[in-house]
C-alpha cells in the first residue's frame, strides 16, 4: 500500500478517536491521540514529497 495513503488513513482515525475521547472526558488520552494524528499527517505530507 502507498505510504502516503496509509498515514492519511491513520491521521483521520487518530483524529476521530481524539474527538470521541474529548467528548467522553478523557483529556490526557485525547491529547495523546491528537498528537499521534498530527504526527501521522506530517508523515503523510513528508511521504508525498518523496
N, CA, C and O atoms as a printed pandas DataFrame, in Angstrom:
     atom_number atom_name residue_name chain_id  residue_number  x_coord  y_coord  z_coord
0              1         N          UNK        A               1    0.845   -1.176    0.000
1              2        CA          UNK        A               1    0.000    0.000    0.000
2              3         C          UNK        A               1    0.899    1.251    0.000
3              4         O          UNK        A               1    2.003    1.236    0.544
4              5         N          UNK        A               2    0.419    2.287   -0.597
5              6        CA          UNK        A               2    1.142    3.548   -0.663
6              7         C          UNK        A               2    1.268    4.141    0.750
7              8         O          UNK        A               2    0.282    4.220    1.482
8              9         N          UNK        A               3    2.486    4.557    1.127
9             10        CA          UNK        A               3    2.716    5.084    2.478
10            11         C          UNK        A               3    1.913    6.354    2.733
11            12         O          UNK        A               3    1.431    6.574    3.844
12            13         N          UNK        A               4    1.769    7.180    1.717
13            14        CA          UNK        A               4    1.032    8.439    1.892
14            15         C          UNK        A               4   -0.417    8.169    2.261
15            16         O          UNK        A               4   -0.972    8.830    3.139
16            17         N          UNK        A               5   -1.037    7.192    1.587
17            18        CA          UNK        A               5   -2.435    6.859    1.866
18            19         C          UNK        A               5   -2.564    6.227    3.247
19            20         O          UNK        A               5   -3.510    6.518    3.980
20            21         N          UNK        A               6   -1.619    5.365    3.602
21            22        CA          UNK        A               6   -1.655    4.713    4.904
22            23         C          UNK        A               6   -1.576    5.729    6.041
23            24         O          UNK        A               6   -2.351    5.651    6.995
24            25         N          UNK        A               7   -0.654    6.676    5.951
25            26        CA          UNK        A               7   -0.527    7.678    7.003
26            27         C          UNK        A               7   -1.725    8.621    7.025
27            28         O          UNK        A               7   -2.103    9.101    8.093
28            29         N          UNK        A               8   -2.328    8.895    5.879
29            30        CA          UNK        A               8   -3.524    9.733    5.858
30            31         C          UNK        A               8   -4.690    9.035    6.547
31            32         O          UNK        A               8   -5.451    9.670    7.278
32            33         N          UNK        A               9   -4.832    7.727    6.316
33            34        CA          UNK        A               9   -5.891    6.957    6.985
34            35         C          UNK        A               9   -5.648    6.933    8.491
35            36         O          UNK        A               9   -6.583    7.095    9.274
36            37         N          UNK        A              10   -4.393    6.732    8.899
37            38        CA          UNK        A              10   -4.066    6.742   10.323
38            39         C          UNK        A              10   -4.358    8.101   10.961
39            40         O          UNK        A              10   -4.861    8.164   12.083
40            41         N          UNK        A              11   -4.047    9.182   10.252
41            42        CA          UNK        A              11   -4.299   10.523   10.786
42            43         C          UNK        A              11   -5.785   10.746   11.015
43            44         O          UNK        A              11   -6.179   11.293   12.045
44            45         N          UNK        A              12   -6.610   10.329   10.065
45            46        CA          UNK        A              12   -8.058   10.502   10.212
46            47         C          UNK        A              12   -8.579    9.643   11.367
47            48         O          UNK        A              12   -9.427   10.090   12.139
48            49         N          UNK        A              13   -8.074    8.416   11.487
49            50        CA          UNK        A              13   -8.521    7.531   12.568
50            51         C          UNK        A              13   -8.115    8.089   13.935
51            52         O          UNK        A              13   -8.918    8.079   14.868
52            53         N          UNK        A              14   -6.883    8.571   14.059
53            54        CA          UNK        A              14   -6.443    9.144   15.333
54            55         C          UNK        A              14   -7.220   10.404   15.664
55            56         O          UNK        A              14   -7.549   10.637   16.828
56            57         N          UNK        A              15   -7.523   11.226   14.657
57            58        CA          UNK        A              15   -8.288   12.448   14.895
58            59         C          UNK        A              15   -9.706   12.121   15.359
59            60         O          UNK        A              15  -10.219   12.751   16.284
60            61         N          UNK        A              16  -10.337   11.139   14.719
61            62        CA          UNK        A              16  -11.681   10.739   15.142
62            63         C          UNK        A              16  -11.650   10.180   16.564
63            64         O          UNK        A              16  -12.539   10.476   17.362
64            65         N          UNK        A              17  -10.643    9.381   16.884
65            66        CA          UNK        A              17  -10.519    8.854   18.237
66            67         C          UNK        A              17  -10.306    9.955   19.265
67            68         O          UNK        A              17  -10.859    9.900   20.363
68            69         N          UNK        A              18   -9.505   10.954   18.909
69            70        CA          UNK        A              18   -9.262   12.068   19.829
70            71         C          UNK        A              18  -10.536   12.858   20.084
71            72         O          UNK        A              18  -10.814   13.238   21.221
72            73         N          UNK        A              19  -11.311   13.108   19.035
73            74        CA          UNK        A              19  -12.570   13.853   19.203
74            75         C          UNK        A              19  -13.530   13.077   20.092
75            76         O          UNK        A              19  -14.156   13.647   20.985
76            77         N          UNK        A              20  -13.647   11.770   19.845
77            78        CA          UNK        A              20  -14.541   10.956   20.676
78            79         C          UNK        A              20  -14.059   10.907   22.119
79            80         O          UNK        A              20  -14.872   10.937   23.043
80            81         N          UNK        A              21  -12.751   10.831   22.325
81            82        CA          UNK        A              21  -12.213   10.765   23.683
82            83         C          UNK        A              21  -12.417   12.086   24.406
83            84         O          UNK        A              21  -12.723   12.090   25.599
84            85         N          UNK        A              22  -12.252   13.232   23.697
85            86        CA          UNK        A              22  -12.500   14.533   24.320
86            87         C          UNK        A              22  -13.966   14.659   24.720
87            88         O          UNK        A              22  -14.276   15.208   25.777
88            89         N          UNK        A              23  -14.875   14.151   23.875
89            90        CA          UNK        A              23  -16.292   14.220   24.199
90            91         C          UNK        A              23  -16.633   13.333   25.390
91            92         O          UNK        A              23  -17.555   13.642   26.146
92            93         N          UNK        A              24  -15.902   12.237   25.567
93            94        CA          UNK        A              24  -16.153   11.334   26.690
94            95         C          UNK        A              24  -15.482   11.828   27.969
95            96         O          UNK        A              24  -15.776   11.321   29.052
96            97         N          UNK        A              25  -14.593   12.801   27.863
97            98        CA          UNK        A              25  -13.993   13.380   29.053
98            99         C          UNK        A              25  -12.582   12.907   29.340
99           100         O          UNK        A              25  -12.033   13.254   30.386
100          101         N          UNK        A              26  -11.972   12.129   28.459
101          102        CA          UNK        A              26  -10.602   11.674   28.696
102          103         C          UNK        A              26   -9.609   12.634   28.098
103          104         O          UNK        A              26   -9.250   12.511   26.927
104          105         N          UNK        A              27   -9.157   13.595   28.887
105          106        CA          UNK        A              27   -8.320   14.663   28.352
106          107         C          UNK        A              27   -6.920   14.176   27.964
107          108         O          UNK        A              27   -6.445   14.498   26.875
108          109         N          UNK        A              28   -6.257   13.417   28.821
109          110        CA          UNK        A              28   -4.876   13.003   28.539
110          111         C          UNK        A              28   -4.825   12.049   27.345
111          112         O          UNK        A              28   -3.967   12.189   26.474
112          113         N          UNK        A              29   -5.728   11.093   27.304
113          114        CA          UNK        A              29   -5.745   10.131   26.204
114          115         C          UNK        A              29   -6.141   10.816   24.895
115          116         O          UNK        A              29   -5.601   10.492   23.837
116          117         N          UNK        A              30   -7.073   11.751   24.963
117          118        CA          UNK        A              30   -7.462   12.511   23.776
118          119         C          UNK        A              30   -6.321   13.359   23.244
119          120         O          UNK        A              30   -6.144   13.483   22.031
120          121         N          UNK        A              31   -5.539   13.948   24.154
121          122        CA          UNK        A              31   -4.389   14.748   23.744
122          123         C          UNK        A              31   -3.331   13.876   23.079
123          124         O          UNK        A              31   -2.712   14.288   22.098
124          125         N          UNK        A              32   -3.121   12.670   23.610
125          126        CA          UNK        A              32   -2.163   11.744   23.004
126          127         C          UNK        A              32   -2.606   11.358   21.589
127          128         O          UNK        A              32   -1.785   11.318   20.672
128          129         N          UNK        A              33   -3.886   11.077   21.412
129          130        CA          UNK        A              33   -4.397   10.733   20.089
130          131         C          UNK        A              33   -4.284   11.913   19.128
131          132         O          UNK        A              33   -4.028   11.731   17.938
132          133         N          UNK        A              34   -4.476   13.125   19.652
133          134        CA          UNK        A              34   -4.342   14.315   18.813
134          135         C          UNK        A              34   -2.894   14.488   18.352
135          136         O          UNK        A              34   -2.653   14.859   17.203
136          137         N          UNK        A              35   -1.931   14.225   19.235
137          138        CA          UNK        A              35   -0.515   14.295   18.859
138          139         C          UNK        A              35   -0.190   13.231   17.819
139          140         O          UNK        A              35    0.539   13.503   16.865
140          141         N          UNK        A              36   -0.724   12.020   17.991
141          142        CA          UNK        A              36   -0.494   10.955   17.017
142          143         C          UNK        A              36   -1.116   11.303   15.658
143          144         O          UNK        A              36   -0.550   10.976   14.615
144          145         N          UNK        A              37   -2.272   11.959   15.670
145          146        CA          UNK        A              37   -2.898   12.382   14.424
146          147         C          UNK        A              37   -2.019   13.406   13.702
147          148         O          UNK        A              37   -1.863   13.344   12.483
148          149         N          UNK        A              38   -1.455   14.335   14.450
149          150        CA          UNK        A              38   -0.560   15.320   13.852
150          151         C          UNK        A              38    0.695   14.685   13.282
151          152         O          UNK        A              38    1.148   15.054   12.198
152          153         N          UNK        A              39    1.256   13.729   14.013
153          154        CA          UNK        A              39    2.451   13.045   13.520
154          155         C          UNK        A              39    2.151   12.249   12.249
155          156         O          UNK        A              39    2.949   12.244   11.312
156          157         N          UNK        A              40    1.010   11.583   12.222
157          158        CA          UNK        A              40    0.635   10.815   11.032
158          159         C          UNK        A              40    0.409   11.732    9.836
159          160         O          UNK        A              40    0.804   11.406    8.717
160          161         N          UNK        A              41   -0.219   12.865   10.068
161          162        CA          UNK        A              41   -0.430   13.824    8.977
162          163         C          UNK        A              41    0.906   14.350    8.464
163          164         O          UNK        A              41    1.081   14.517    7.257
164          165         N          UNK        A              42    1.856   14.615    9.371
165          166        CA          UNK        A              42    3.168   15.100    8.967
166          167         C          UNK        A              42    3.907   14.045    8.149
167          168         O          UNK        A              42    4.529   14.368    7.137
168          169         N          UNK        A              43    3.840   12.777    8.586
169          170        CA          UNK        A              43    4.484   11.714    7.826
170          171         C          UNK        A              43    3.820   11.522    6.461
171          172         O          UNK        A              43    4.493   11.182    5.488
172          173         N          UNK        A              44    2.514   11.736    6.386
173          174        CA          UNK        A              44    1.814   11.625    5.115
174          175         C          UNK        A              44    2.282   12.715    4.147
175          176         O          UNK        A              44    2.499   12.449    2.965
176          177         N          UNK        A              45    2.433   13.925    4.648
177          178        CA          UNK        A              45    2.913   15.026    3.811
178          179         C          UNK        A              45    4.368   14.783    3.404
179          180         O          UNK        A              45    4.757   15.047    2.267
180          181         N          UNK        A              46    5.165   14.277    4.346
181          182        CA          UNK        A              46    6.569   14.003    4.044
182          183         C          UNK        A              46    6.699   12.892    3.006
183          184         O          UNK        A              46    7.559   12.974    2.129
184          185         N          UNK        A              47    5.873   11.867    3.085
185          186        CA          UNK        A              47    5.904   10.764    2.127
186          187         C          UNK        A              47    5.448   11.230    0.739
187          188         O          UNK        A              47    5.882   10.678   -0.272
188          189         N          UNK        A              48    4.585   12.233    0.689
189          190        CA          UNK        A              48    4.107   12.739   -0.589
190          191         C          UNK        A              48    5.229   13.456   -1.348
191          192         O          UNK        A              48    5.274   13.410   -2.577
192          193         N          UNK        A              49    6.135   14.119   -0.615
193          194        CA          UNK        A              49    7.221   14.840   -1.258
194          195         C          UNK        A              49    8.286   13.923   -1.817
195          196         O          UNK        A              49    8.980   14.293   -2.764
196          197         N          UNK        A              50    8.432   12.730   -1.253
197          198        CA          UNK        A              50    9.469   11.782   -1.723
198          199         C          UNK        A              50    9.111   11.108   -3.008
199          200         O          UNK        A              50    9.884   10.295   -3.514
